[in-house]
Amino acid sequence: MNPRQSADIARILLIIVILAGLMIGSLYILRPFLPGLIWASTIVVATWPVLLAIQRRCGGRRWIATIAMLFLLLFVIVLPLYQAIATLALHSGAIMDTIKSLPDYTLLAPPGWIRSIPLVGPRIATEWQTLSDAGAGGLLARLEPYITGAARWLLGHAAIVGVFVMHMLITVIIAGILYFKGDVAADFVLRFFNRLAGQRGMSAVRLAGMAIRAVALGIVVTAVVQSALGGIGLWIAGVPAAGILTALMVMLCLAQLGPLLPMLGGVAWLFQNDMKLAAAVLLVWALVVGTLDNLLRPILIKRGVNLSLLLILAGVLGGMFAFGIVGLFIGPVILAVTQTLLKAWIDEAPAPVPVEAGTPDQGP
């Protein structure tokens, strides 16, 4: 073996080890800031067109547009999320007491009009009657341990209000820097991926930005609209703790579970207290709000990026389970970029020529 070749291999391996050590060390040092950096980058990419529109109206002054975006970020995202998490944390004891009392809850018999609902009415009435005949608690007694575990996990994460405030402060500071120096940061990212993968890498970066905007429009806006409409319905119907239920709906809608569970809880409370007209109206409103995402979300996502809705939803759910709330944005971006790069790699090869049946070489 050539000694020069051995020296080159050792040098290459040493460079790889040094670079890997530098990357790991840098990530370890930046670890406390990574959640805020990810959130800030996601928010800035999703709202960058808004910043440019404000900048044009301010005569091209970037610093005025940056201040306006920070105030918008504070009042539209930070304060509502803080209010929702603080509300759940403040009333965590009452929520757990309510859940633990579920086995003592007696479900009333279903009203007669339930059976007249087309297609699903008879089945709903039968299941409802089964739970009512089961006596105090019924199926709820068997579900109580699972509901308690899920609620304890949710409240345990929501109770870390101080950590949330710290992350939001870091997010706002980083977002302000990115708003003001976003062009420089975007140019650096594009040059890096151009050096890494050429034109294909730059296309992947642009696709990632469009995917983030699509998720921000389709997932977050839909969750806010559904939670707001659901909360208004609970408040008008006179359901107690409407603010707590609305905060819970925000979390459930972001997790793609929908607002139906808290709203159906309000319907059951109204029926239990003999407010049947309000319960019926709230039930209809709950069905309307619960199915609103099937109409609103595809329209908003398609405005952001031309990707399969199934791919976006799979990335949202899988990303949330893998990375938490921030996975709502990371998951679709990873799947979208992977699909695009895979499709580009496949398209580089010429399509196979179809073999005609009956040729001597290929048989019948």
C-alpha positions in Angstrom: 0.0 0.0 0.0 1.3 3.4 -0.9 2.3 5.3 2.3 1.1 8.5 0.8 -2.4 7.0 0.3 -2.3 5.8 4.0 -1.4 9.3 5.1 -4.3 10.8 3.1 -6.8 8.3 4.5 -5.6 9.1 8.1 -5.9 12.8 7.3 -9.4 12.5 5.9 -10.5 10.4 9.0 -9.0 13.0 11.3 -10.8 15.9 9.5 -14.1 14.0 9.8 -13.6 13.4 13.5 -12.7 17.1 14.1 -15.7 18.3 12.1 -18.0 15.9 13.9 -16.6 17.0 17.2 -17.1 20.7 16.3 -20.7 20.0 15.2 -21.6 18.0 18.3 -20.0 20.6 20.6 -21.8 23.5 18.9 -25.2 21.7 19.2 -24.5 20.9 22.8 -23.6 24.6 23.5 -26.7 25.8 21.7 -29.0 23.2 23.2 -30.8 25.6 25.6 -31.6 27.9 22.6 -32.6 25.2 20.0 -36.3 25.1 20.8 -36.5 28.9 20.6 -34.5 28.9 17.4 -36.7 26.3 15.8 -39.9 28.1 16.8 -38.5 31.5 15.8 -37.4 30.2 12.4 -40.7 28.6 11.8 -42.7 31.7 12.7 -40.4 34.0 10.7 -40.6 31.8 7.6 -44.4 31.5 7.9 -45.0 35.3 8.4 -42.2 36.6 6.1 -44.7 37.8 3.4 -46.5 39.8 6.1 -43.2 41.5 7.1 -42.6 42.5 3.5 -46.1 43.9 3.1 -45.6 46.0 6.2 -42.2 47.1 5.1 -43.6 48.3 1.8 -46.3 50.4 3.6 -43.6 51.9 5.9 -41.5 53.2 3.0 -39.0 50.3 3.1 -38.0 50.8 6.7 -37.1 47.3 8.0 -36.8 48.3 11.6 -40.4 49.7 11.8 -41.7 46.5 10.1 -39.7 44.4 12.6 -41.2 46.2 15.6 -44.7 45.8 14.1 -44.2 42.1 13.6 -42.9 41.6 17.1 -46.0 43.3 18.5 -48.1 41.2 16.2 -46.3 38.1 17.4 -46.8 39.0 21.0 -50.5 39.6 20.8 -51.5 37.0 18.2 -49.3 34.0 19.3 -47.5 34.5 22.6 -50.3 35.9 24.8 -53.0 33.5 23.6 -50.8 30.5 24.0 -49.7 31.7 27.4 -53.3 32.3 28.5 -54.3 28.8 27.4 -51.4 27.1 29.2 -51.8 29.3 32.3 -55.5 28.6 32.4 -55.0 24.8 32.3 -52.3 25.0 34.9 -54.3 27.2 37.2 -57.3 24.9 37.1 -55.4 21.6 37.0 -56.7 20.5 40.4 -60.3 21.2 39.5 -59.9 19.4 36.1 -58.4 16.3 37.8 -61.2 16.3 40.4 -63.8 16.4 37.7 -62.2 13.6 35.8 -61.9 11.4 38.9 -65.6 12.0 39.6 -66.6 10.6 36.1 -67.5 7.2 37.5 -70.2 8.8 39.6 -71.8 10.5 36.6 -75.2 9.2 35.5 -76.0 9.7 31.8 -79.6 10.6 31.0 -81.6 8.7 28.4 -81.2 10.0 24.9 -83.8 12.4 23.6 -86.3 11.2 21.1 -85.0 13.4 18.2 -81.6 11.7 18.3 -83.0 8.6 16.6 -84.5 10.7 13.7 -81.0 11.9 12.6 -80.4 10.4 9.1 -77.9 7.5 8.8 -76.2 7.8 12.2 -79.2 8.6 14.5 -80.3 5.1 15.4 -76.8 3.9 16.1 -76.1 7.0 18.3 -79.4 6.5 20.2 -78.6 2.8 20.8 -75.1 3.4 22.1 -76.3 6.3 24.2 -79.1 4.1 25.7 -76.6 1.4 26.5 -74.4 3.8 28.5 -77.5 5.2 30.2 -78.7 1.7 31.2 -75.2 0.8 32.5 -76.0 3.0 35.6 -73.7 5.4 37.3 -70.6 5.9 35.3 -71.2 3.0 32.8 -68.5 3.0 30.3 -67.0 6.1 31.8 -65.9 4.1 34.8 -63.8 1.8 32.6 -62.4 4.8 30.7 -61.6 6.8 33.7 -58.0 5.4 34.3 -57.0 6.2 30.7 -58.6 9.6 30.7 -56.9 10.4 34.0 -53.5 9.3 32.6 -54.0 11.5 29.5 -55.1 14.5 31.5 -52.2 14.1 33.9 -49.8 14.1 31.0 -51.4 17.1 29.4 -51.6 19.1 32.6 -48.1 18.1 33.6 -46.7 19.7 30.4 -49.1 22.7 30.6 -48.1 23.4 34.2 -44.5 24.3 33.2 -45.5 27.9 32.7 -42.1 29.3 33.7 -40.3 27.2 31.1 -42.8 28.3 28.5 -42.3 31.9 29.3 -38.5 31.5 29.0 -38.8 29.7 25.7 -41.2 32.4 24.4 -38.8 35.2 25.5 -35.9 33.5 23.6 -38.3 32.9 20.6 -39.3 36.6 20.5 -35.6 37.8 20.7 -34.4 35.4 17.9 -37.5 36.2 15.8 -36.7 39.9 16.0 -33.1 39.3 14.9 -34.3 37.1 12.0 -36.9 39.6 10.9 -34.3 42.4 10.8 -31.5 40.2 9.2 -33.7 37.7 7.4 -32.2 38.4 4.0 -28.7 37.6 5.2 -29.8 34.4 7.0 -31.8 33.3 3.9 -28.8 34.0 1.6 -26.5 32.0 3.9 -28.9 29.0 4.0 -29.3 29.0 0.2 -25.6 29.2 -0.4 -25.0 26.4 2.1 -27.4 24.1 0.4 -26.2 25.1 -3.0 -22.7 24.1 -2.0 -24.1 20.9 -0.5 -26.5 19.7 -3.3 -26.5 22.4 -6.0 -29.7 23.4 -7.6 -31.6 20.5 -6.0 -30.5 21.7 -2.5 -31.8 25.2 -3.2 -35.1 23.8 -4.4 -35.4 21.8 -1.2 -34.9 24.9 0.9 -37.6 26.8 -1.0 -39.9 23.8 -0.7 -39.3 23.7 3.1 -40.3 27.3 3.4 -43.5 26.8 1.4 -44.3 23.7 3.5 -43.9 25.7 6.7 -46.3 28.4 5.5 -48.8 25.8 4.4 -48.8 24.1 7.8 -49.0 27.5 9.5 -52.0 28.4 7.4 -53.7 25.1 7.4 -53.1 23.8 10.9 -52.7 26.8 13.2 -55.3 29.1 11.6 -57.8 26.2 11.5 -57.1 25.4 15.1 -57.6 29.1 16.2 -60.8 29.4 14.2 -62.3 26.2 15.5 -61.4 27.0 19.1 -62.7 30.5 18.9 -66.0 29.4 17.4 -66.3 26.5 19.9 -65.6 28.8 22.8 -68.2 31.4 21.6 -70.7 28.6 21.4 -70.0 27.4 24.9 -70.1 30.9 26.3 -73.5 31.7 24.7 -74.9 28.4 25.8 -74.0 29.2 29.4 -71.6 26.3 30.0 -69.5 26.9 33.0 -65.7 27.1 32.7 -66.0 28.0 29.0 -62.5 29.6 29.2 -60.9 26.4 30.4 -62.7 24.3 27.7 -61.6 26.8 25.1 -58.0 26.5 26.2 -58.4 22.7 26.1 -59.8 23.0 22.5 -56.8 25.0 21.4 -54.5 22.1 22.5 -56.7 19.4 21.0 -57.1 21.3 17.7 -53.3 21.8 17.4 -52.9 18.1 18.1 -55.4 17.3 15.3 -57.9 15.8 17.7 -60.6 18.4 17.1 -62.8 20.5 19.4 -65.6 17.9 19.7 -64.7 16.4 23.1 -64.9 19.6 25.2 -68.0 20.7 23.3 -69.8 17.4 23.8 -68.9 17.7 27.5 -70.8 21.0 27.5 -73.7 19.4 25.7 -73.9 16.6 28.3 -73.8 19.2 31.1 -76.7 21.1 29.5 -78.8 17.9 29.1 -78.0 17.0 32.7 -79.3 20.3 33.9 -82.5 20.1 31.8 -81.5 22.8 29.4 -82.5 20.7 26.4 -82.9 23.5 23.8 -79.5 25.0 24.5 -78.0 21.5 24.5 -79.6 20.7 21.1 -78.4 24.0 19.6 -74.9 23.5 21.0 -74.8 19.9 19.7 -75.6 21.2 16.1 -73.0 23.9 16.5 -70.4 21.4 17.8 -71.0 19.3 14.7 -70.6 22.3 12.4 -67.4 23.5 14.2 -66.0 19.9 14.4 -66.3 19.4 10.6 -65.1 22.9 9.7 -61.5 21.7 9.4 -62.4 19.3 6.6 -63.3 22.4 4.5 -61.0 25.1 5.8 -57.7 23.2 6.2 -57.4 21.8 2.6 -58.1 25.3 1.2 -55.4 27.0 3.3 -52.8 24.3 2.8 -53.3 24.3 -1.0 -52.7 28.1 -0.9 -49.3 27.5 0.7 -47.8 24.6 -1.3 -49.0 22.1 -3.8 -48.5 18.9 -1.8 -50.6 16.0 -1.0 -53.0 16.7 1.9 -52.3 13.1 3.1 -48.6 13.8 3.2 -49.1 17.0 5.2 -51.4 15.4 7.7 -49.1 12.4 8.2 -46.2 14.8 8.8 -48.3 16.8 11.3 -49.4 13.8 13.3 -46.1 11.9 13.1 -44.0 15.0 13.8 -46.1 15.9 16.8 -45.6 12.4 18.3 -41.9 12.4 17.5 -40.9 16.0 18.4 -43.8 17.4 20.4 -45.7 20.6 19.4 -42.8 21.9 17.3 -43.1 18.6 15.3 -46.3 20.0 13.8 -44.0 22.0 11.5 -40.9 19.8 11.4 -42.8 16.7 10.3 -44.4 18.0 7.2 -41.2 19.8 6.2 -39.1 16.6 6.4 -41.7 14.5 4.5 -42.1 17.2 1.8 -38.4 17.6 1.2 -37.8 13.9 1.3 -40.6 13.3 -1.3 -39.3 16.0 -3.6 -35.7 14.8 -3.5 -36.8 11.2 -4.0 -38.9 12.2 -7.0 -36.1 14.3 -8.5 -33.7 11.4 -8.1 -36.1 8.9 -9.7 -36.9 11.3 -12.6 -33.2 11.6 -13.5 -33.3 8.0 -14.9 -35.1 7.6 -18.2 -38.4 5.8 -18.0 -38.2 2.1 -18.8 -39.2 1.1 -22.3 -42.3 -1.2 -22.1 -41.6 -4.6 -23.5 -44.0 -5.8 -26.1 -45.7 -9.1 -25.4 -44.7 -12.0 -27.6 -41.2 -11.0 -28.5 -38.8 -14.0 -29.0 -36.4 -12.8 -26.3 -38.9 -12.2 -23.6 -41.3 -15.0 -24.2 -45.1 -14.7 -24.2 
